[in-house]
Amino acid sequence: MEASSGLSESHGAQESSRSDAVSSAVPEHKQHQTLGQKQESKQSVQQPVLHPHRCNDRIEDLVQALFEGNLQKSVPSPARLLWRCMRSRPGEEPTEPFLFISKKTANDGTERNPSS
């Protein structure tokens, strides 16, 4: 029993000496300034505005096609349009109409009429 209490006392002494060394390395008035600066910098950072991917509507059209009737007939066209959209440069996306999503569900707000 005495051996274990001796270990805990020496361990406690090591921890207190470590904390003393850390606190003595930075003066107390600077510790408070550092904390204040960190809080101010966190508050001043603005979160970026997230926008959906430019081909997001094509992805939604393909997913909707997966749940519509015969997969061999409903999936190839939306998949082809999605592939063309992903391979295109921004602003040069395919202009063909969406097959399964309506203009109400399109993310960019442009009017789109389903062809079916």
N, C-alpha and C positions, 0 to 999 in steps of 0.2 A: 504494500500500500504506500509506503513512504517513497518508494522508487517512482511510482506513477505520479505522486504529487510533486516530486522534484522535477519531473519532466514537464508537467503543466506549468510550473512556476517559471522554468527557464524558457519555455515556449512563449509564455505571456510577456516575459521581459523582452524577447526578440521582437514580438509584434509591436510593443510600445516603442522600442527604439527605432523601428522602421517608420512608424507614423510620425515620430519626433523628427526623424531625418527628412521626411517629405515636407512636413510643415515648416521646418527651419530653412529649407531650400528656397521657398517662396515666402516673402514677408506677408503678414496677415492682411495688410491693406491692399496688396496686389492680388491676393486670392479673391477678395470680394470684387475687384475690378474685372478680373478675368471671367468670373461667373457672370457678371452683369453684361460684359461684352458678348459672351456666348448667347445669352438670352436675347439681346437686342438683334444679333445677327440672324437668329432663327426666326424672329418675328418679321424682319425686313425682307426675307427671301419670299418671292412670289411664286406660287405654284404655276407650272405651265398649263396652258389650255390644251386639252386633248381633243383631237378631231378624229372622226372615223377614217379608215383607210379609203382612198379614192375608189377602190373596187369593192367596197363593202356591200353595196347593193347587188352587185353581180354574185357575190358569195351567198347573200340571202336568197337570190333567185335560184341558185343551184341547190341550196338546202331545201327550199320549198319543192323543187322538182323531184327530189328524192322521195317525197311523200305523196306524189301525184301519179296515180295509175301505173302504167307500164314503164319500168325504168329504162328499157332500151329505146323507148320513144321520147321520154320526157327529159332525160339527163344529158344527152350529147350536145344539144344546142346551148343550154346555159353553161355547160362545162367549156365549150369552145369559146363562148363570149368571155367567160372569166379568164381563160388562158390568154386571150387577146388583150384583155384589160391589164392583166398583170405584166405582160411583156411590153406594153406600150409606154410611151413617155407621158409624164403628167400633162394633162390637157389634150392628149391625143387618144383618149379612151374610145372604145367602140360606141357608136350612137344608136345601134339597133335597139329596138324596144325590149323591155323586160318581158319574160314569158309568164311568170307566175306571181310576181309581186305587183301590187297596184301603186298608183301615184301617192296614195295615202301613207304607204310604208317606206317610201324612198327617203333616204336620209338627207339628201342635199336640197330638198325643197322644190326641185324642178318637177314640172308635171310630166308624168309618164303614164302612158296607157298600155295596159297589158294587151298582147296580141291575141290571146285566147278568149 
